[in-house]
Amino acid sequence: MTRESSSLPEWMRKDAEPVRTTLYWRVSQWLGRQWWCGGAWRLVRDRPRLSRRFPRTYAVVAWLLAVAIAFYLGYKVIELYNLIITGAV
């Protein structure tokens, strides 16, 4: 039995990853090389995400934060409307 040749491109047949060219990848590589934030950037980048470690807690906190922001913005809109109506602006 002979093995059929693959129709995949060369970079997909190799075990190495292809060269990444996204903006996030370029910025993360640049930040990793900087002496002033290289270590801190690697710590933040390599830690597990809180949403994966504590999914329910993360969801509850995110929901409460969204409600708080919505109430605050609603309050500011009503306050601005009252200022416009009374002519104090």
PDB file with one MODEL, atoms N, CA, C and O in Angstrom:
MODEL        1
ATOM      1  N   MET A   1       0.822  -1.184   0.000  1.00  0.00           N
ATOM      2  CA  MET A   1       0.000   0.000   0.000  1.00  0.00           C
ATOM      3  C   MET A   1       0.867   1.249   0.000  1.00  0.00           C
ATOM      4  O   MET A   1       1.799   1.390   0.792  1.00  0.00           O
ATOM      5  N   THR A   2       0.543   2.109  -0.875  1.00  0.00           N
ATOM      6  CA  THR A   2       1.266   3.370  -0.924  1.00  0.00           C
ATOM      7  C   THR A   2       0.396   4.462  -0.322  1.00  0.00           C
ATOM      8  O   THR A   2      -0.833   4.436  -0.390  1.00  0.00           O
ATOM      9  N   ARG A   3       1.066   5.379   0.243  1.00  0.00           N
ATOM     10  CA  ARG A   3       0.367   6.490   0.884  1.00  0.00           C
ATOM     11  C   ARG A   3       0.057   7.568  -0.134  1.00  0.00           C
ATOM     12  O   ARG A   3       0.920   7.957  -0.922  1.00  0.00           O
ATOM     13  N   GLU A   4      -1.185   8.052  -0.117  1.00  0.00           N
ATOM     14  CA  GLU A   4      -1.557   9.110  -1.047  1.00  0.00           C
ATOM     15  C   GLU A   4      -0.956  10.432  -0.596  1.00  0.00           C
ATOM     16  O   GLU A   4      -0.833  10.691   0.601  1.00  0.00           O
ATOM     17  N   SER A   5      -0.588  11.253  -1.544  1.00  0.00           N
ATOM     18  CA  SER A   5      -0.050  12.557  -1.179  1.00  0.00           C
ATOM     19  C   SER A   5      -1.202  13.458  -0.723  1.00  0.00           C
ATOM     20  O   SER A   5      -2.322  13.383  -1.229  1.00  0.00           O
ATOM     21  N   SER A   6      -0.888  14.282   0.221  1.00  0.00           N
ATOM     22  CA  SER A   6      -1.894  15.164   0.798  1.00  0.00           C
ATOM     23  C   SER A   6      -2.090  16.392  -0.082  1.00  0.00           C
ATOM     24  O   SER A   6      -1.151  16.884  -0.708  1.00  0.00           O
ATOM     25  N   SER A   7      -3.307  16.868  -0.117  1.00  0.00           N
ATOM     26  CA  SER A   7      -3.579  18.090  -0.869  1.00  0.00           C
ATOM     27  C   SER A   7      -3.515  19.325   0.029  1.00  0.00           C
ATOM     28  O   SER A   7      -3.862  20.425  -0.403  1.00  0.00           O
ATOM     29  N   LEU A   8      -3.071  19.146   1.281  1.00  0.00           N
ATOM     30  CA  LEU A   8      -2.957  20.272   2.207  1.00  0.00           C
ATOM     31  C   LEU A   8      -1.742  21.121   1.865  1.00  0.00           C
ATOM     32  O   LEU A   8      -0.765  20.607   1.320  1.00  0.00           O
ATOM     33  N   PRO A   9      -1.786  22.403   2.172  1.00  0.00           N
ATOM     34  CA  PRO A   9      -0.606  23.243   1.964  1.00  0.00           C
ATOM     35  C   PRO A   9       0.538  22.792   2.872  1.00  0.00           C
ATOM     36  O   PRO A   9       0.324  22.069   3.844  1.00  0.00           O
ATOM     37  N   GLU A  10       1.733  23.221   2.547  1.00  0.00           N
ATOM     38  CA  GLU A  10       2.925  22.799   3.283  1.00  0.00           C
ATOM     39  C   GLU A  10       2.864  23.207   4.761  1.00  0.00           C
ATOM     40  O   GLU A  10       3.254  22.429   5.631  1.00  0.00           O
ATOM     41  N   TRP A  11       2.379  24.417   5.048  1.00  0.00           N
ATOM     42  CA  TRP A  11       2.363  24.868   6.437  1.00  0.00           C
ATOM     43  C   TRP A  11       1.373  24.076   7.280  1.00  0.00           C
ATOM     44  O   TRP A  11       1.527  24.011   8.499  1.00  0.00           O
ATOM     45  N   MET A  12       0.363  23.472   6.663  1.00  0.00           N
ATOM     46  CA  MET A  12      -0.585  22.654   7.419  1.00  0.00           C
ATOM     47  C   MET A  12      -0.043  21.245   7.641  1.00  0.00           C
ATOM     48  O   MET A  12      -0.460  20.576   8.586  1.00  0.00           O
ATOM     49  N   ARG A  13       0.869  20.780   6.802  1.00  0.00           N
ATOM     50  CA  ARG A  13       1.441  19.447   6.970  1.00  0.00           C
ATOM     51  C   ARG A  13       2.538  19.430   8.007  1.00  0.00           C
ATOM     52  O   ARG A  13       2.824  18.382   8.586  1.00  0.00           O
ATOM     53  N   LYS A  14       3.148  20.553   8.249  1.00  0.00           N
ATOM     54  CA  LYS A  14       4.214  20.619   9.253  1.00  0.00           C
ATOM     55  C   LYS A  14       3.610  20.591  10.651  1.00  0.00           C
ATOM     56  O   LYS A  14       2.432  20.891  10.844  1.00  0.00           O
ATOM     57  N   ASP A  15       4.443  20.223  11.620  1.00  0.00           N
ATOM     58  CA  ASP A  15       3.989  20.222  13.009  1.00  0.00           C
ATOM     59  C   ASP A  15       4.037  21.617  13.622  1.00  0.00           C
ATOM     60  O   ASP A  15       3.351  21.883  14.609  1.00  0.00           O
ATOM     61  N   ALA A  16       4.830  22.496  13.055  1.00  0.00           N
ATOM     62  CA  ALA A  16       4.951  23.850  13.596  1.00  0.00           C
ATOM     63  C   ALA A  16       3.703  24.665  13.278  1.00  0.00           C
ATOM     64  O   ALA A  16       3.025  24.438  12.276  1.00  0.00           O
ATOM     65  N   GLU A  17       3.424  25.603  14.144  1.00  0.00           N
ATOM     66  CA  GLU A  17       2.278  26.478  13.933  1.00  0.00           C
ATOM     67  C   GLU A  17       2.590  27.494  12.838  1.00  0.00           C
ATOM     68  O   GLU A  17       3.750  27.866  12.658  1.00  0.00           O
ATOM     69  N   PRO A  18       1.579  27.945  12.107  1.00  0.00           N
ATOM     70  CA  PRO A  18       1.826  28.978  11.102  1.00  0.00           C
ATOM     71  C   PRO A  18       2.159  30.308  11.769  1.00  0.00           C
ATOM     72  O   PRO A  18       1.846  30.522  12.940  1.00  0.00           O
ATOM     73  N   VAL A  19       2.780  31.177  11.030  1.00  0.00           N
ATOM     74  CA  VAL A  19       3.124  32.495  11.554  1.00  0.00           C
ATOM     75  C   VAL A  19       1.837  33.280  11.744  1.00  0.00           C
ATOM     76  O   VAL A  19       1.034  33.411  10.821  1.00  0.00           O
ATOM     77  N   ARG A  20       1.651  33.795  12.937  1.00  0.00           N
ATOM     78  CA  ARG A  20       0.440  34.556  13.236  1.00  0.00           C
ATOM     79  C   ARG A  20       0.693  36.027  12.919  1.00  0.00           C
ATOM     80  O   ARG A  20       1.762  36.568  13.205  1.00  0.00           O
ATOM     81  N   THR A  21      -0.297  36.648  12.332  1.00  0.00           N
ATOM     82  CA  THR A  21      -0.109  38.042  11.943  1.00  0.00           C
ATOM     83  C   THR A  21      -1.221  38.940  12.458  1.00  0.00           C
ATOM     84  O   THR A  21      -1.371  40.059  11.967  1.00  0.00           O
ATOM     85  N   THR A  22      -2.005  38.489  13.432  1.00  0.00           N
ATOM     86  CA  THR A  22      -3.076  39.336  13.949  1.00  0.00           C
ATOM     87  C   THR A  22      -2.489  40.475  14.770  1.00  0.00           C
ATOM     88  O   THR A  22      -1.368  40.382  15.270  1.00  0.00           O
ATOM     89  N   LEU A  23      -3.240  41.522  14.899  1.00  0.00           N
ATOM     90  CA  LEU A  23      -2.789  42.682  15.663  1.00  0.00           C
ATOM     91  C   LEU A  23      -2.571  42.321  17.130  1.00  0.00           C
ATOM     92  O   LEU A  23      -1.588  42.753  17.732  1.00  0.00           O
ATOM     93  N   TYR A  24      -3.487  41.524  17.719  1.00  0.00           N
ATOM     94  CA  TYR A  24      -3.333  41.114  19.114  1.00  0.00           C
ATOM     95  C   TYR A  24      -2.029  40.339  19.295  1.00  0.00           C
ATOM     96  O   TYR A  24      -1.312  40.560  20.271  1.00  0.00           O
ATOM     97  N   TRP A  25      -1.718  39.440  18.371  1.00  0.00           N
ATOM     98  CA  TRP A  25      -0.504  38.649  18.482  1.00  0.00           C
ATOM     99  C   TRP A  25       0.732  39.535  18.399  1.00  0.00           C
ATOM    100  O   TRP A  25       1.682  39.359  19.162  1.00  0.00           O
ATOM    101  N   ARG A  26       0.716  40.493  17.465  1.00  0.00           N
ATOM    102  CA  ARG A  26       1.866  41.390  17.334  1.00  0.00           C
ATOM    103  C   ARG A  26       2.069  42.236  18.590  1.00  0.00           C
ATOM    104  O   ARG A  26       3.195  42.410  19.055  1.00  0.00           O
ATOM    105  N   VAL A  27       0.977  42.758  19.130  1.00  0.00           N
ATOM    106  CA  VAL A  27       1.072  43.589  20.340  1.00  0.00           C
ATOM    107  C   VAL A  27       1.533  42.741  21.520  1.00  0.00           C
ATOM    108  O   VAL A  27       2.365  43.190  22.308  1.00  0.00           O
ATOM    109  N   SER A  28       1.005  41.516  21.658  1.00  0.00           N
ATOM    110  CA  SER A  28       1.408  40.677  22.781  1.00  0.00           C
ATOM    111  C   SER A  28       2.878  40.285  22.663  1.00  0.00           C
ATOM    112  O   SER A  28       3.572  40.215  23.678  1.00  0.00           O
ATOM    113  N   GLN A  29       3.368  40.029  21.461  1.00  0.00           N
ATOM    114  CA  GLN A  29       4.790  39.735  21.282  1.00  0.00           C
ATOM    115  C   GLN A  29       5.634  40.954  21.629  1.00  0.00           C
ATOM    116  O   GLN A  29       6.679  40.825  22.267  1.00  0.00           O
ATOM    117  N   TRP A  30       5.194  42.121  21.219  1.00  0.00           N
ATOM    118  CA  TRP A  30       5.937  43.347  21.507  1.00  0.00           C
ATOM    119  C   TRP A  30       5.972  43.620  23.008  1.00  0.00           C
ATOM    120  O   TRP A  30       7.019  43.958  23.560  1.00  0.00           O
ATOM    121  N   LEU A  31       4.818  43.472  23.667  1.00  0.00           N
ATOM    122  CA  LEU A  31       4.775  43.714  25.110  1.00  0.00           C
ATOM    123  C   LEU A  31       5.620  42.700  25.871  1.00  0.00           C
ATOM    124  O   LEU A  31       6.233  43.042  26.882  1.00  0.00           O
ATOM    125  N   GLY A  32       5.657  41.465  25.400  1.00  0.00           N
ATOM    126  CA  GLY A  32       6.467  40.448  26.055  1.00  0.00           C
ATOM    127  C   GLY A  32       7.956  40.734  25.974  1.00  0.00           C
ATOM    128  O   GLY A  32       8.713  40.297  26.840  1.00  0.00           O
ATOM    129  N   ARG A  33       8.387  41.453  24.961  1.00  0.00           N
ATOM    130  CA  ARG A  33       9.807  41.784  24.801  1.00  0.00           C
ATOM    131  C   ARG A  33      10.218  43.029  25.575  1.00  0.00           C
ATOM    132  O   ARG A  33      11.414  43.276  25.726  1.00  0.00           O
ATOM    133  N   GLN A  34       9.285  43.812  26.063  1.00  0.00           N
ATOM    134  CA  GLN A  34       9.622  45.057  26.748  1.00  0.00           C
ATOM    135  C   GLN A  34      10.083  44.764  28.174  1.00  0.00           C
ATOM    136  O   GLN A  34       9.477  43.947  28.867  1.00  0.00           O
ATOM    137  N   TRP A  35      11.137  45.419  28.606  1.00  0.00           N
ATOM    138  CA  TRP A  35      11.680  45.163  29.932  1.00  0.00           C
ATOM    139  C   TRP A  35      10.759  45.683  31.031  1.00  0.00           C
ATOM    140  O   TRP A  35      10.744  45.139  32.135  1.00  0.00           O
ATOM    141  N   TRP A  36       9.993  46.730  30.740  1.00  0.00           N
ATOM    142  CA  TRP A  36       9.180  47.373  31.757  1.00  0.00           C
ATOM    143  C   TRP A  36       7.860  46.671  32.016  1.00  0.00           C
ATOM    144  O   TRP A  36       7.239  46.927  33.049  1.00  0.00           O
ATOM    145  N   CYS A  37       7.405  45.806  31.135  1.00  0.00           N
ATOM    146  CA  CYS A  37       6.143  45.123  31.417  1.00  0.00           C
ATOM    147  C   CYS A  37       6.150  43.669  30.957  1.00  0.00           C
ATOM    148  O   CYS A  37       5.098  43.030  30.961  1.00  0.00           O
ATOM    149  N   GLY A  38       7.284  43.131  30.565  1.00  0.00           N
ATOM    150  CA  GLY A  38       7.339  41.772  30.045  1.00  0.00           C
ATOM    151  C   GLY A  38       6.845  40.728  31.037  1.00  0.00           C
ATOM    152  O   GLY A  38       6.021  39.881  30.693  1.00  0.00           O
ATOM    153  N   GLY A  39       7.347  40.787  32.271  1.00  0.00           N
ATOM    154  CA  GLY A  39       6.946  39.808  33.274  1.00  0.00           C
ATOM    155  C   GLY A  39       5.489  39.936  33.665  1.00  0.00           C
ATOM    156  O   GLY A  39       4.793  38.929  33.798  1.00  0.00           O
ATOM    157  N   ALA A  40       5.020  41.147  33.849  1.00  0.00           N
ATOM    158  CA  ALA A  40       3.613  41.358  34.212  1.00  0.00           C
ATOM    159  C   ALA A  40       2.691  40.931  33.079  1.00  0.00           C
ATOM    160  O   ALA A  40       1.633  40.353  33.324  1.00  0.00           O
ATOM    161  N   TRP A  41       3.087  41.212  31.843  1.00  0.00           N
ATOM    162  CA  TRP A  41       2.260  40.809  30.693  1.00  0.00           C
ATOM    163  C   TRP A  41       2.144  39.298  30.611  1.00  0.00           C
ATOM    164  O   TRP A  41       1.063  38.774  30.339  1.00  0.00           O
ATOM    165  N   ARG A  42       3.252  38.585  30.843  1.00  0.00           N
ATOM    166  CA  ARG A  42       3.199  37.120  30.791  1.00  0.00           C
ATOM    167  C   ARG A  42       2.336  36.561  31.916  1.00  0.00           C
ATOM    168  O   ARG A  42       1.630  35.573  31.711  1.00  0.00           O
ATOM    169  N   LEU A  43       2.377  37.169  33.098  1.00  0.00           N
ATOM    170  CA  LEU A  43       1.535  36.703  34.201  1.00  0.00           C
ATOM    171  C   LEU A  43       0.057  36.874  33.887  1.00  0.00           C
ATOM    172  O   LEU A  43      -0.742  35.973  34.144  1.00  0.00           O
ATOM    173  N   VAL A  44      -0.309  38.018  33.337  1.00  0.00           N
ATOM    174  CA  VAL A  44      -1.706  38.280  32.999  1.00  0.00           C
ATOM    175  C   VAL A  44      -2.154  37.398  31.847  1.00  0.00           C
ATOM    176  O   VAL A  44      -3.265  36.869  31.869  1.00  0.00           O
ATOM    177  N   ARG A  45      -1.307  37.233  30.845  1.00  0.00           N
ATOM    178  CA  ARG A  45      -1.668  36.463  29.666  1.00  0.00           C
ATOM    179  C   ARG A  45      -1.820  34.978  29.964  1.00  0.00           C
ATOM    180  O   ARG A  45      -2.694  34.331  29.386  1.00  0.00           O
ATOM    181  N   ASP A  46      -1.001  34.419  30.845  1.00  0.00           N
ATOM    182  CA  ASP A  46      -0.980  32.979  31.071  1.00  0.00           C
ATOM    183  C   ASP A  46      -1.889  32.504  32.191  1.00  0.00           C
ATOM    184  O   ASP A  46      -2.050  31.297  32.372  1.00  0.00           O
ATOM    185  N   ARG A  47      -2.484  33.406  32.942  1.00  0.00           N
ATOM    186  CA  ARG A  47      -3.353  32.944  34.025  1.00  0.00           C
ATOM    187  C   ARG A  47      -4.699  32.488  33.461  1.00  0.00           C
ATOM    188  O   ARG A  47      -5.127  32.966  32.411  1.00  0.00           O
ATOM    189  N   PRO A  48      -5.364  31.565  34.155  1.00  0.00           N
ATOM    190  CA  PRO A  48      -6.682  31.120  33.659  1.00  0.00           C
ATOM    191  C   PRO A  48      -7.711  32.226  33.827  1.00  0.00           C
ATOM    192  O   PRO A  48      -7.646  33.010  34.774  1.00  0.00           O
ATOM    193  N   ARG A  49      -8.638  32.282  32.923  1.00  0.00           N
ATOM    194  CA  ARG A  49      -9.663  33.323  32.968  1.00  0.00           C
ATOM    195  C   ARG A  49     -10.626  33.068  34.115  1.00  0.00           C
ATOM    196  O   ARG A  49     -10.979  31.927  34.411  1.00  0.00           O
ATOM    197  N   LEU A  50     -11.046  34.163  34.760  1.00  0.00           N
ATOM    198  CA  LEU A  50     -11.987  34.032  35.873  1.00  0.00           C
ATOM    199  C   LEU A  50     -13.315  33.452  35.422  1.00  0.00           C
ATOM    200  O   LEU A  50     -13.965  32.728  36.177  1.00  0.00           O
ATOM    201  N   SER A  51     -13.725  33.764  34.192  1.00  0.00           N
ATOM    202  CA  SER A  51     -15.002  33.251  33.706  1.00  0.00           C
ATOM    203  C   SER A  51     -14.983  31.742  33.557  1.00  0.00           C
ATOM    204  O   SER A  51     -16.039  31.111  33.602  1.00  0.00           O
ATOM    205  N   ARG A  52     -13.821  31.150  33.382  1.00  0.00           N
ATOM    206  CA  ARG A  52     -13.734  29.688  33.304  1.00  0.00           C
ATOM    207  C   ARG A  52     -13.581  29.050  34.672  1.00  0.00           C
ATOM    208  O   ARG A  52     -14.072  27.945  34.902  1.00  0.00           O
ATOM    209  N   ARG A  53     -12.906  29.736  35.581  1.00  0.00           N
ATOM    210  CA  ARG A  53     -12.708  29.167  36.910  1.00  0.00           C
ATOM    211  C   ARG A  53     -13.960  29.274  37.766  1.00  0.00           C
ATOM    212  O   ARG A  53     -14.288  28.347  38.507  1.00  0.00           O
ATOM    213  N   PHE A  54     -14.665  30.404  37.670  1.00  0.00           N
ATOM    214  CA  PHE A  54     -15.863  30.644  38.480  1.00  0.00           C
ATOM    215  C   PHE A  54     -16.989  31.124  37.572  1.00  0.00           C
ATOM    216  O   PHE A  54     -17.325  32.308  37.608  1.00  0.00           O
ATOM    217  N   PRO A  55     -17.582  30.261  36.766  1.00  0.00           N
ATOM    218  CA  PRO A  55     -18.550  30.736  35.768  1.00  0.00           C
ATOM    219  C   PRO A  55     -19.810  31.338  36.378  1.00  0.00           C
ATOM    220  O   PRO A  55     -20.290  32.359  35.886  1.00  0.00           O
ATOM    221  N   ARG A  56     -20.358  30.744  37.424  1.00  0.00           N
ATOM    222  CA  ARG A  56     -21.595  31.284  38.014  1.00  0.00           C
ATOM    223  C   ARG A  56     -21.337  32.592  38.744  1.00  0.00           C
ATOM    224  O   ARG A  56     -22.100  33.547  38.601  1.00  0.00           O
ATOM    225  N   THR A  57     -20.282  32.639  39.514  1.00  0.00           N
ATOM    226  CA  THR A  57     -19.946  33.867  40.227  1.00  0.00           C
ATOM    227  C   THR A  57     -19.664  34.991  39.238  1.00  0.00           C
ATOM    228  O   THR A  57     -20.096  36.126  39.443  1.00  0.00           O
ATOM    229  N   TYR A  58     -18.948  34.682  38.179  1.00  0.00           N
ATOM    230  CA  TYR A  58     -18.633  35.673  37.156  1.00  0.00           C
ATOM    231  C   TYR A  58     -19.915  36.185  36.499  1.00  0.00           C
ATOM    232  O   TYR A  58     -20.047  37.381  36.243  1.00  0.00           O
ATOM    233  N   ALA A  59     -20.850  35.288  36.229  1.00  0.00           N
ATOM    234  CA  ALA A  59     -22.104  35.687  35.591  1.00  0.00           C
ATOM    235  C   ALA A  59     -22.926  36.583  36.508  1.00  0.00           C
ATOM    236  O   ALA A  59     -23.493  37.578  36.054  1.00  0.00           O
ATOM    237  N   VAL A  60     -22.996  36.244  37.787  1.00  0.00           N
ATOM    238  CA  VAL A  60     -23.765  37.051  38.735  1.00  0.00           C
ATOM    239  C   VAL A  60     -23.153  38.431  38.899  1.00  0.00           C
ATOM    240  O   VAL A  60     -23.864  39.436  38.881  1.00  0.00           O
ATOM    241  N   VAL A  61     -21.836  38.485  39.059  1.00  0.00           N
ATOM    242  CA  VAL A  61     -21.163  39.781  39.226  1.00  0.00           C
ATOM    243  C   VAL A  61     -21.307  40.624  37.966  1.00  0.00           C
ATOM    244  O   VAL A  61     -21.533  41.831  38.053  1.00  0.00           O
ATOM    245  N   ALA A  62     -21.177  40.000  36.788  1.00  0.00           N
ATOM    246  CA  ALA A  62     -21.328  40.746  35.536  1.00  0.00           C
ATOM    247  C   ALA A  62     -22.743  41.277  35.392  1.00  0.00           C
ATOM    248  O   ALA A  62     -22.937  42.405  34.939  1.00  0.00           O
ATOM    249  N   TRP A  63     -23.730  40.482  35.769  1.00  0.00           N
ATOM    250  CA  TRP A  63     -25.118  40.923  35.684  1.00  0.00           C
ATOM    251  C   TRP A  63     -25.368  42.085  36.642  1.00  0.00           C
ATOM    252  O   TRP A  63     -26.000  43.070  36.262  1.00  0.00           O
ATOM    253  N   LEU A  64     -24.885  41.983  37.870  1.00  0.00           N
ATOM    254  CA  LEU A  64     -25.068  43.071  38.842  1.00  0.00           C
ATOM    255  C   LEU A  64     -24.362  44.344  38.380  1.00  0.00           C
ATOM    256  O   LEU A  64     -24.892  45.442  38.550  1.00  0.00           O
ATOM    257  N   LEU A  65     -23.197  44.208  37.810  1.00  0.00           N
ATOM    258  CA  LEU A  65     -22.482  45.371  37.302  1.00  0.00           C
ATOM    259  C   LEU A  65     -23.243  46.019  36.143  1.00  0.00           C
ATOM    260  O   LEU A  65     -23.329  47.244  36.063  1.00  0.00           O
ATOM    261  N   ALA A  66     -23.787  45.208  35.257  1.00  0.00           N
ATOM    262  CA  ALA A  66     -24.560  45.746  34.136  1.00  0.00           C
ATOM    263  C   ALA A  66     -25.810  46.468  34.628  1.00  0.00           C
ATOM    264  O   ALA A  66     -26.158  47.523  34.098  1.00  0.00           O
ATOM    265  N   VAL A  67     -26.486  45.918  35.628  1.00  0.00           N
ATOM    266  CA  VAL A  67     -27.682  46.569  36.189  1.00  0.00           C
ATOM    267  C   VAL A  67     -27.296  47.879  36.865  1.00  0.00           C
ATOM    268  O   VAL A  67     -27.994  48.881  36.710  1.00  0.00           O
ATOM    269  N   ALA A  68     -26.203  47.884  37.608  1.00  0.00           N
ATOM    270  CA  ALA A  68     -25.766  49.105  38.282  1.00  0.00           C
ATOM    271  C   ALA A  68     -25.427  50.203  37.265  1.00  0.00           C
ATOM    272  O   ALA A  68     -25.784  51.365  37.457  1.00  0.00           O
ATOM    273  N   ILE A  69     -24.741  49.826  36.191  1.00  0.00           N
ATOM    274  CA  ILE A  69     -24.403  50.809  35.161  1.00  0.00           C
ATOM    275  C   ILE A  69     -25.661  51.320  34.477  1.00  0.00           C
ATOM    276  O   ILE A  69     -25.766  52.512  34.188  1.00  0.00           O
ATOM    277  N   ALA A  70     -26.623  50.428  34.214  1.00  0.00           N
ATOM    278  CA  ALA A  70     -27.867  50.848  33.571  1.00  0.00           C
ATOM    279  C   ALA A  70     -28.642  51.816  34.456  1.00  0.00           C
ATOM    280  O   ALA A  70     -29.163  52.818  33.967  1.00  0.00           O
ATOM    281  N   PHE A  71     -28.724  51.528  35.759  1.00  0.00           N
ATOM    282  CA  PHE A  71     -29.424  52.431  36.676  1.00  0.00           C
ATOM    283  C   PHE A  71     -28.719  53.778  36.762  1.00  0.00           C
ATOM    284  O   PHE A  71     -29.372  54.821  36.786  1.00  0.00           O
ATOM    285  N   TYR A  72     -27.388  53.761  36.808  1.00  0.00           N
ATOM    286  CA  TYR A  72     -26.647  55.006  36.886  1.00  0.00           C
ATOM    287  C   TYR A  72     -26.864  55.856  35.631  1.00  0.00           C
ATOM    288  O   TYR A  72     -27.104  57.060  35.726  1.00  0.00           O
ATOM    289  N   LEU A  73     -26.781  55.234  34.471  1.00  0.00           N
ATOM    290  CA  LEU A  73     -27.004  55.976  33.232  1.00  0.00           C
ATOM    291  C   LEU A  73     -28.444  56.473  33.126  1.00  0.00           C
ATOM    292  O   LEU A  73     -28.686  57.581  32.648  1.00  0.00           O
ATOM    293  N   GLY A  74     -29.390  55.666  33.566  1.00  0.00           N
ATOM    294  CA  GLY A  74     -30.783  56.101  33.570  1.00  0.00           C
ATOM    295  C   GLY A  74     -30.989  57.293  34.490  1.00  0.00           C
ATOM    296  O   GLY A  74     -31.707  58.233  34.152  1.00  0.00           O
ATOM    297  N   TYR A  75     -30.354  57.246  35.654  1.00  0.00           N
ATOM    298  CA  TYR A  75     -30.440  58.363  36.591  1.00  0.00           C
ATOM    299  C   TYR A  75     -29.868  59.635  35.974  1.00  0.00           C
ATOM    300  O   TYR A  75     -30.450  60.711  36.112  1.00  0.00           O
ATOM    301  N   LYS A  76     -28.725  59.514  35.292  1.00  0.00           N
ATOM    302  CA  LYS A  76     -28.108  60.687  34.677  1.00  0.00           C
ATOM    303  C   LYS A  76     -28.972  61.242  33.542  1.00  0.00           C
ATOM    304  O   LYS A  76     -29.052  62.459  33.370  1.00  0.00           O
ATOM    305  N   VAL A  77     -29.618  60.366  32.767  1.00  0.00           N
ATOM    306  CA  VAL A  77     -30.495  60.832  31.692  1.00  0.00           C
ATOM    307  C   VAL A  77     -31.690  61.570  32.274  1.00  0.00           C
ATOM    308  O   VAL A  77     -32.066  62.625  31.762  1.00  0.00           O
ATOM    309  N   ILE A  78     -32.295  61.041  33.334  1.00  0.00           N
ATOM    310  CA  ILE A  78     -33.439  61.703  33.976  1.00  0.00           C
ATOM    311  C   ILE A  78     -33.009  63.033  34.582  1.00  0.00           C
ATOM    312  O   ILE A  78     -33.734  64.024  34.490  1.00  0.00           O
ATOM    313  N   GLU A  79     -31.834  63.055  35.201  1.00  0.00           N
ATOM    314  CA  GLU A  79     -31.319  64.288  35.785  1.00  0.00           C
ATOM    315  C   GLU A  79     -31.090  65.339  34.701  1.00  0.00           C
ATOM    316  O   GLU A  79     -31.437  66.504  34.895  1.00  0.00           O
ATOM    317  N   LEU A  80     -30.521  64.953  33.578  1.00  0.00           N
ATOM    318  CA  LEU A  80     -30.309  65.865  32.480  1.00  0.00           C
ATOM    319  C   LEU A  80     -31.634  66.350  31.894  1.00  0.00           C
ATOM    320  O   LEU A  80     -31.775  67.524  31.552  1.00  0.00           O
ATOM    321  N   TYR A  81     -32.590  65.450  31.781  1.00  0.00           N
ATOM    322  CA  TYR A  81     -33.931  65.826  31.274  1.00  0.00           C
ATOM    323  C   TYR A  81     -34.580  66.845  32.193  1.00  0.00           C
ATOM    324  O   TYR A  81     -35.177  67.813  31.721  1.00  0.00           O
ATOM    325  N   ASN A  82     -34.471  66.638  33.511  1.00  0.00           N
ATOM    326  CA  ASN A  82     -35.056  67.585  34.465  1.00  0.00           C
ATOM    327  C   ASN A  82     -34.365  68.938  34.381  1.00  0.00           C
ATOM    328  O   ASN A  82     -35.020  69.970  34.524  1.00  0.00           O
ATOM    329  N   LEU A  83     -33.067  68.953  34.152  1.00  0.00           N
ATOM    330  CA  LEU A  83     -32.354  70.232  34.023  1.00  0.00           C
ATOM    331  C   LEU A  83     -32.797  70.969  32.759  1.00  0.00           C
ATOM    332  O   LEU A  83     -32.933  72.193  32.763  1.00  0.00           O
ATOM    333  N   ILE A  84     -33.019  70.224  31.687  1.00  0.00           N
ATOM    334  CA  ILE A  84     -33.434  70.840  30.442  1.00  0.00           C
ATOM    335  C   ILE A  84     -34.854  71.403  30.584  1.00  0.00           C
ATOM    336  O   ILE A  84     -35.131  72.511  30.126  1.00  0.00           O
ATOM    337  N   ILE A  85     -35.746  70.644  31.215  1.00  0.00           N
ATOM    338  CA  ILE A  85     -37.136  71.073  31.385  1.00  0.00           C
ATOM    339  C   ILE A  85     -37.229  72.323  32.255  1.00  0.00           C
ATOM    340  O   ILE A  85     -37.990  73.240  31.947  1.00  0.00           O
ATOM    341  N   THR A  86     -36.459  72.359  33.335  1.00  0.00           N
ATOM    342  CA  THR A  86     -36.536  73.504  34.227  1.00  0.00           C
ATOM    343  C   THR A  86     -35.770  74.715  33.674  1.00  0.00           C
ATOM    344  O   THR A  86     -35.928  75.827  34.178  1.00  0.00           O
ATOM    345  N   GLY A  87     -34.958  74.509  32.661  1.00  0.00           N
ATOM    346  CA  GLY A  87     -34.245  75.621  32.033  1.00  0.00           C
ATOM    347  C   GLY A  87     -33.001  76.016  32.772  1.00  0.00           C
ATOM    348  O   GLY A  87     -32.500  77.123  32.573  1.00  0.00           O
ATOM    349  N   ALA A  88     -32.483  75.165  33.611  1.00  0.00           N
ATOM    350  CA  ALA A  88     -31.287  75.486  34.390  1.00  0.00           C
ATOM    351  C   ALA A  88     -30.000  75.304  33.598  1.00  0.00           C
ATOM    352  O   ALA A  88     -28.923  75.640  34.091  1.00  0.00           O
ATOM    353  N   VAL A  89     -30.090  74.790  32.405  1.00  0.00           N
ATOM    354  CA  VAL A  89     -28.875  74.532  31.622  1.00  0.00           C
ATOM    355  C   VAL A  89     -28.427  75.769  30.916  1.00  0.00           C
ATOM    356  O   VAL A  89     -27.420  75.745  30.208  1.00  0.00           O
TER     357      VAL A  89
ENDMDL
END
